Amino acid sequence: MPTLNQLVKGLRISKRRWCKTPAFAGAPQRRGVCYKIAIVTPRKPNSARRKIAKVRLSSNRRRVFANIPGQGHNLQEYSVVMVEGHGPKDLPGVNYALIRGLLDFVGKESFERRKRRSKFGVKKKV
């Protein structure tokens, strides 16, 4: 508990909360436009060729790297996509991911998916 004299000298300054998705400014998702599609390799000990997109967010013009989930995609330059706030742990600097099945990013994959369909925007096969 601070004393009265300590409070008179200056009010307590509360700590700022750390934000994992600063480009969203408090929103859960943001719409953006792809302006570059690239293939990168993850850091050790993993080995792969991960597809990422460089996206310019429509709301505040910030540029972010976003992971392209799933197998196969139809994205190209100027595709309109929806970005959410989590990225792969082994790609440094990629802190966002694209949502499949929304806007220009088609949910159809290069194979028939039966499990984890909601994550990849795949309709139920009847």
C-alpha positions in Angstrom: 0.0 0.0 0.0 1.4 3.4 -0.9 1.5 6.2 1.7 -0.4 9.4 1.1 2.8 11.3 0.4 3.8 8.8 -2.2 0.5 9.3 -4.0 0.8 13.1 -3.8 4.2 12.9 -5.5 2.8 10.9 -8.4 0.1 8.4 -9.2 1.0 4.8 -9.8 1.5 4.0 -13.5 -0.1 0.7 -14.4 1.9 -1.7 -16.6 0.9 -1.9 -20.3 -0.5 -5.3 -21.3 1.5 -7.1 -24.0 -0.4 -7.7 -27.2 0.3 -10.6 -29.5 -1.5 -9.1 -32.5 -0.7 -5.4 -32.5 -1.6 -4.9 -36.2 -5.3 -5.7 -35.5 -5.8 -2.9 -33.0 -8.1 -5.0 -30.8 -10.1 -6.7 -33.5 -10.2 -10.5 -33.7 -9.6 -10.6 -37.5 -8.8 -8.2 -40.3 -9.3 -8.1 -44.0 -6.3 -7.6 -46.2 -4.9 -7.8 -49.7 -2.1 -10.2 -50.6 0.8 -8.5 -52.4 3.4 -11.2 -52.3 3.3 -15.1 -52.0 6.5 -16.7 -50.9 7.9 -20.0 -49.7 10.2 -20.1 -46.7 11.9 -22.7 -44.6 11.4 -23.1 -40.9 14.1 -22.9 -38.3 15.8 -25.9 -36.7 15.1 -28.7 -36.0 12.1 -28.6 -38.5 12.5 -29.0 -42.3 9.8 -28.0 -44.8 8.8 -25.5 -47.4 6.1 -23.4 -45.8 3.9 -21.1 -47.9 3.4 -17.6 -46.6 1.7 -14.4 -47.9 2.7 -10.8 -47.3 -0.6 -9.0 -46.6 -1.5 -5.3 -46.5 -4.3 -4.9 -44.0 -7.2 -2.8 -45.3 -8.1 -1.0 -42.1 -4.7 0.5 -41.1 -2.4 -0.2 -44.1 0.0 -2.3 -41.9 1.9 -5.0 -43.7 2.1 -8.4 -42.0 3.4 -11.9 -42.9 0.6 -14.6 -42.7 0.8 -18.4 -42.9 -1.2 -20.1 -45.6 -2.7 -23.2 -43.8 -3.6 -26.6 -45.4 -2.4 -28.2 -48.6 -2.6 -26.3 -51.8 -4.0 -22.8 -52.3 -5.4 -20.5 -55.0 -3.9 -17.3 -53.8 -2.2 -14.8 -56.0 -1.3 -11.1 -56.0 -4.3 -8.9 -55.1 -6.3 -11.7 -53.6 -8.6 -10.4 -50.7 -8.2 -12.5 -47.6 -9.2 -12.6 -43.9 -6.3 -12.7 -41.4 -6.4 -14.1 -37.9 -3.9 -13.8 -35.1 -1.7 -16.9 -34.7 1.2 -18.2 -36.7 3.4 -21.3 -36.9 5.9 -21.5 -34.0 8.8 -22.4 -36.3 8.6 -19.4 -38.7 10.1 -16.3 -37.1 8.2 -13.1 -37.9 5.1 -14.9 -39.2 2.6 -14.1 -36.4 -0.7 -14.3 -38.4 -2.6 -16.9 -40.4 -5.1 -16.7 -43.2 -8.7 -18.1 -42.8 -9.7 -20.7 -45.5 -13.1 -20.5 -47.1 -13.6 -16.7 -46.7 -13.4 -14.0 -49.4 -11.0 -15.0 -52.2 -9.3 -17.8 -50.3 -11.1 -21.0 -51.4 -11.5 -23.7 -48.7 -11.1 -26.6 -51.2 -7.9 -28.4 -50.7 -6.0 -30.7 -53.0 -7.4 -33.8 -51.3 -10.6 -34.8 -49.4 -10.3 -33.7 -45.8 -12.4 -35.6 -43.2 -10.9 -34.4 -39.9 -10.4 -30.9 -38.6 -12.7 -29.6 -41.3 -13.8 -26.4 -39.4 -10.2 -25.2 -39.2 -9.7 -25.4 -43.0 -13.2 -24.4 -44.1 -14.2 -27.7 -45.7 -17.9 -28.6 -45.9 -19.3 -31.9 -44.6 -19.2 -34.7 -47.1 -22.7 -36.4 -47.1 
